[in-house]
């Protein structure tokens, strides 16, 4: 069976659905191919910084979330070795006459409000991509044939890969495989039967090679994380939510303050995930081939990064807006215009590098056995949270613009 489409988006995660919404707002209809049977609405939550809210405003959905999720403006950091605490104030953006700050939003809620903007048949589920081939038609125009596991061949004029860290589209383009950072993270969403009583801010805990914390979403739900050096243990433990939680509470975080352990013990086991943190080397994004004719990538497929600046989801939303605007301004449905990639590659290259460096410093050089670990902790505790990180966080917040000029 052969199907013909103008624009096909591979992957129905946040990047893919947001890109479909952005294209719809400028007059293009896109088909989203999602390999799962339904939207991947599980998981925990993600921090959405001001740049993400500018993008969500351009997509026309920000108002659906701002009334539910509160802005938090500070982070309390506790040094587990000394017990000392320090407070970091998160900058705000007031570019458009109102305060736009950082909110922690459930992934399920974000994906839902985006999907609501699309026609019911825009997302084709159970559509797993097997291979990609380019074809030249008789009129010399170029199309891309996507072969699916059910035997269907989808021929598209434009293909946008939003298929995540292990993107088949990125691999076809020739982008390098993401590297393992040497660190892994456990994520969980905790649900309290009554008000948990925690202040609305980021609670962080720093140890040698360890960084953990939690963020209240509302009066009853709390998102938490635990980042540490990778080990062979996680390959066995990560298969069982019960074993993941036991490893955190009985071993990795057993000496943590009671606040963190209380949050962890209220975890919804279905939300738990334990995985290595991966990133694409910055120079490959800056200099590699992120586009080939009518094929390109967005989100984690283009720029997987560690979560240390909280910019993975935010930059994916930016991608969606910029890509749709570039196609709109070109007044054509061909992606053989490099404006999108040229506009995005250097920004996301900086985010990848900044995220990796931020994580490395915050986790004291990632290891007590390394000679620079002590010096890194000394710099971190005296300068990073007071001066460097607030400046860096403010620097990465960017307004990606709007989508006010639809295609006719």
N, C-alpha and C positions, 0 to 999 in steps of 0.2 A: 504494500500500500504506500502510495506517495502522496504527500501533502505539500502544498505550496504556501509559504507565508512571507510577508514583507519583512518583519522583524521577529526574531526568536531570541528569547532570554533563557539561557540554560541555568537552572537553579532557582528554587522558590523560597529562598531565605530572605533575610531583610534586604540585602543588596538587590536581589532579583525582583522582588515585589515592589520595592521603592522605585527601581528603574522603570518598571512597567507603569507605575502611577505617574512618574514624571513625564514619560513619553505620552501618556494619555492626555495630560494637561497641555501639551503643545500640539496635539492633534494627530499623534501616531497611535496605531493599535499594535500591541505586541502580544505574542503568544509566549507564555512562560511554561517551560518544561520542568516539572518537579518529579524526581525519582521516587519519592515516598507517596503513600496512598492519600495523604492529607498534609495540611500545613504543619511544618515542624515547630509546633507552638510550645514545646516543652522547654526545659532548662530553667535558668534562674532569671537574673536581671542584668541590665547593663547601664553604666553611667552615660548619660547624654549631656554633653557640655554645650555651651552656647552655640558653637558652630553647627551642632546637630539640630538645635531648635530653629536656627535660621533656615536650615534645609527643610525641616518639617513644616515650617511656615510656607516655604515655597511650594511644598507638596499639598498644602491646604489641610493638614491634619493636626497641626500642633495644638489647636484648641480642644481636641478630643482627649488630650493627655494632661495638659497643664492644670486642669481643674482637679485631677486625681492625685498627681504626684507633686510633692512640695520641693522647693528649692532648698538645698543645703549650702551653707556658705563657709564652713570651716571643717578642719580635720584635727582630731586630737591624736597625737602620736606618742606611744609609750615605748620606751627602751626597756626591753625585757632583762637586759644585763644589769642596768643601774636602777630601774624603776622610775627614772626621770620622765617627765612628760613635757611636750611642747605643742603649741597650737599653731596651725597654719591656716591663714585666711585665704579662701578661694576668691579670686577676682571676679567681678561681674562685668557684663557688657551692657551699655546703655546707648548703643549707636542709634537706635530708632525711637528714642523717647520713652522706652520702658526697660525695666530690669529683666535681663535674660541670664539665668544662672544654670547651675548643674542640678539635674534631677536623676534619680535612680529609678528606672522604669522596667517593669517586667517585660521580658522578651515576647511573651505571649500577647500582651496587650498591644505592644508596638506593631507586631506582625498583623494582628487582627484589624487595627484601624487602617493600616495600609491596604490590606486585602479588600476591605469594604469599599474602597474607591474603584475597584476594578469590576468589569462585567463578570457574571457568574462563570462564563466559559473561558475566561482569560487564562486560567491556570489549568494545564493538563497534567493530571497526577499519574502516578505509576508509569512515568516516562523516563527510563534510565538511558543515558547516552552511552553508546558502545564505541562509536568511531566518528571521525570527521573527515570529509573529503571535499576538495574544491573542484568545481566544474566550470568550464568555459562554454557558454551557449553559442549558438550559430551567429548571433549578432555581436559576438565578442564580449558580451557582458559576463560578469562573474557571479556565481551563486555558490553557496556552501550547503552541502548535503550532510544532514545529521542522521546517523543510523541509530535507531533505538533498539532496545533488547526485545521488543515484541515484533520486530520485523519491519516496523514503519520507517520510512525515510522521509524526513522533513527537509524540504529545500527552501532556503531562506536567502533573501537579498542581504540581510544584516543579521549577524550573530553576536550576541553579547554574553560572554561567559561570566556568570555570577555563581559558580559552582564550588566556592569555598577554597580552603587551604590546599587541598589536593586536586585542584582544578584540572579537568581533562582539556578544557579549552586553552588554559595557560600552557599546559604541556605541549599541545599541538602548535602553539605559537612559538615555542622554544624557550620560554622563561624557565629559569632554574628551579629545581625542587626546593621547597622550604627547608631550612636547616633547623635542627633541634637546638634550642638555646642552652640546654643543660639544666633547665629548670622545669618544674611541673607545677600544676595548680589544681586544687580541689575547689569546686564551687558548690554552694548549697543555698536553698531557700528555706528559711525557718518560719513556721507559723505558730503563733502563740494563741491560746484559747481566750486570753484577755489582753489588755494593754500591757506591752512589754516594758514601758517606762523609760526607754532609752531616748536621749536627746537626738533630734534630727541633724546628724552630722556624720562624718566619716570617722570611725574608730579604727585606728591602726596600731599594730604591734610589731616591733622590729627585734629580731634576734640575729645571731650569726648565721648567715645564709638562709634566713627565714623572714618572710613578711606576710602578715595576715591581717584580717580586719573584717568589719561588718558595717553595713549601711541600712538603717531602717527605711522601708518603703512607705510605711504608714504605721498606725498604732499597733498592728498585729503581725505584720510581715517584715522580715529582716533578710537581706541578702548578705552572704558572707563568702570569704575566700581564704585560701591558705596556699601560699607560694613557697616552694622549697627546692632544694637541689634534687634532681632526678635520681632515682635508684631503681634497681631491678625489681624491688618489692612491688612497685605499683602495677606491674604487668599482671600479677596474680590478684592483687587486692581490688584493682579497679573494675573487675567483672561483677563485684557484689556490692550494692549500696550499703548493706549492713556492715561488711568488712571495711569499707571506706570510712564510715563514721566511727567504727571502733578504733581504727588505726589513728584517726585524728584525736579522739577524746582520750584514748588510753596510752598513746605513745607520742605522736608528733607534737600535740598541744597540751599534754597532760599538766605542764607547769605554767600554763597561761593563766591570766587573771580570770576570775569567775565569770565576768561578763561574757567573754568569748565562749567559754565552755557552756554556759547557759544557752547562748544562741545556738551553738552546734547541736546540743541535745534536743532541740525543738525542730530539727531539720525534717522536712518532707523528703523521705528517702527517694521518691521518684524524681526529685530534682538533682540529686547528687551526680557529679561528674568529676573524673580525675584524668587529666590528660597532659602530655608534654606541651610546653610553650614553643611554638615554631615561628620563624620569620624568614622572609626572603631577603637575601643580602641586598643592601641598599643600592650598590652599583649596578646590580642586574636590573633593578626597576628603573634606575636612571638611564641606563644605556641599552637595556635589552629591548626585544621586540614585543611590545604590548599591543601591537596591532598589525594585522596583515590584510590589506584590502578592506573587506567588509566585515572583518572579525576583530573583536577587541574584548577586553575583560574589565571587570569592576569589582569593588569590594575585596574580600580576602583572596579572590582569584588573582587579583592584580598585586595586592600589597599586604600579605599576611604580616602581622606584627605582634609583638608581645603586648600584654594589656597594661603596661605600667604607666602610660599616660591616658588610658581610657579612651583611645581614639580609633579603635577598630571599627565599631559600629558607626561612630560619628563620621569617619571619613567615607564609609560606604554610602551614607546618606548624601554626603557632598558629591560623590561620584555620580549618583543618580541625577541630581539637578544639573550638574555641569554637562553630562553626556546628552541629556535631553535638550539643553539649551544649544549645544553645539550642532546637533542635528536640525534643530529648528532654524537656527541662523543660516544653515547651509541650504535650507529650503529643498531638501532632497532626502530620499531614503537610502542613501548610500553612505557607508561609514568610511569611505576612502578619503576621508578628510582627517588630518592628524591634529586638528585643533584640540580635541578632547584629551588625547594622550599627552600632547605637549603641555597643556594646562595643568594636568594632574601629576605627571611623573615626578617633578621636582618637589612638589609639596609632600606627596606621600613618601618619597625617599627620605625627606627630613623627619617625618613622623616615625618611620621605621627605626632610623638611627637614634632619634631622641628617646623612643620608648625603650630600646635595648639598653642604652646608656643609663637611663633613669632607673630601670630595674636592677642593673648591675651595681649601681652606687647604693640604692636603698637596701639591697641585700648584702651590703658590706663587701662588695667584690665577689660575692657568691662563694664564700668558703672561709672557714677559720684557719685552714692549713696553708693558705697562700700568704706570702710575705706582705702583700699590700693590704690585707684585710683590715688590720688595725688602723692604718692610715686612712683608709676609705671610711671607716666608721667614725673616726675623729672629724673628718671633713663633713660627713653626712649630718652628724649630730649638731654641729656648730653653724653650718652655712647652708646646707641643701634646703632644709624646710623653711628656713627664715628668709632666704634671699633667692636662691637659684630656682627651686621648683615653682614657686608662685610666678616668677617671671616667665619660666618656660611654659607653664600652663596657660598663662595669658597670651603668650606668643602664638601658640598653636590654634587659638580660637579665631576663626576666620568666617566672615560672611560670604557664602558661595554665590549670593545673588538670587534673583527670582526667575520665574518662568512666565513673564507677563506678555510675551509676544507669540501667541499660538500660530501654527502653520495654517494657511488658508488653502 
